[in-house]
């Protein structure tokens, strides 16, 4: 069991290293690179057994896909709002604000839906650790971006 877990971690690390070796000049490559980094990070932090990993990753991938689709739709709408906010009528601006509240509710609804599913495939402590680890990944990624991507602070 421990050997299988180690193999999973090694596999994800190798995938991460291989993705770093490829140029990330396209948006798709960058997204793939970030996704592989996140998978490796979560795998390490959650310390999933092979059975947990088999059940968890399909659910987590569905969760991420739903959030990604919701956010993509919102991004398109927000760009239009940014471009036209000054010239909008009050009614149009109100719709933008209402749409933002609806977006946040939809995002919360997705989280609530998958929270139930996560508890079905992982112990509740690992579900809590998942949420904490996702936030830690975001903080680490932001720090790397601030530091110029090489781990060293920019002067």
N, C-alpha and C positions, 0 to 999 in steps of 0.2 A: 504494500500500500504506500509506504513512504517512498519507495523507489519510483512508483508511478507518479506520485506528486512531484518528485524531483525532475522526472522526465518532462512533465508538463511545463514546469517553470523553465527548464532548459530550452524546450521547444519554443516557448513564447519569447525568451530572451534572444534566441537565434533569429527568430522572425523579426524582432525589433532591430537587431544589428544589421540584418540583410536589408531591411527597409531604409536604414540610415545610409547604407552604402550607395543607394540609388539617388540620383539627383531629385530634389524636391522643388523643381522649378515650376511645376504645374500645380494648380489648385488641387486636383485629384490626388497627386502624389503626396502633397502636404497633408491632406485629410487622411490618407491611408497611413502615413507615417505617424500622425497624431493618434489615430485609432490603435495602431499596434503598440504604441507607447502606453496608451491607457490600458490596453488588455494586459500587458506585462505588469504594469503598476498594480492593477486590481488583483491580478493573479497572485502576486507576491503578498499584498496586504491581506487578502482574504484567506490565504493558505487553504485553498479548496482541496478536498479529496477528489479523486478521479470521478467518483460517483456524483459528488456535488457539482463538479465542473460540467459533466455531461448534462445535468438537469438545468444548471444555472445559465450557461452561456446562450442557449436558444431563447430563453425568456428575456435575458438582458438585451440581446440583439434586437428582439421585437420592440422592447421598450425604447431603445435608442432610435430605432427606425421611426417609430411613431413621433417621438419628440423632434427628430430631425425634420420630418415632413411638416409638422406644425410650425416649426421655426422658419423653415424655408418659405412657407406661405406668408408668414408674418413679415419676413425680411422684404419681400416684394412690396407689400402694403406700406411698410414703414418708409421705404425709399420714396414712394410717391408722396407720402405725407410730408417728408422732409423737404422735398422739392417745391411743394405748393402750400406750405403752412401759412405763410404771410398773406397769400392771396385767397385763402379759403374763407368761406362764409362761416359764421358761428355754428351753423347746423352741421357743416362738413367737419369742422374741428371737433365738435361734440361726438360725431360718429367715430373719429379717429381715437378719441379718448375712450369711448365705450368699447371699441374694438380691442384696445389694449387690455382693458379689464377682462373682456371675454377670453382673450388669449391666455392671460394668467390663470383664469379659471380652468380653461382647457388643459393647460400644462399641469395644474394641480390634479385634475381628474385623471390624467394619464398616470401620474405618480401614485395616486390612490389605487388605481386599477392594478398596477404592477406591484405595489407594496404587498397586496394580498397574494399575488403569485410568487413573489420572492420568498415570502414566509412559507409557502408550500414546498419550495425546493431547497431552502437553506434554514439552518437554525436561526432564531430571531437575533441572536448576538452577532451573527455574520451579516444579517440584513442591516443592523445598525452600523456595523463596521463598513459595509458597502457604502452607505451614505456618507460616512465620515471620510472614507478613502476617496470618493469622487471629489469631495471638496478639497482634500489634500492634493489631489492630482491637479486640480484647477489652480490652486495656490502655487504649486511647484512650477507649473507651466508658465504662469504669469511672471514668476520670479525669473525664470530662464529667459523669457522675452525681454524683461527689464534689463537683464544682465547681458544682453546681446547674444544669447543662445549658447555661449561657451562656458557658462558658469562663473564668469568673472564680471564684477561690477564695472559698468561704464563710468569713466571719470566725468 
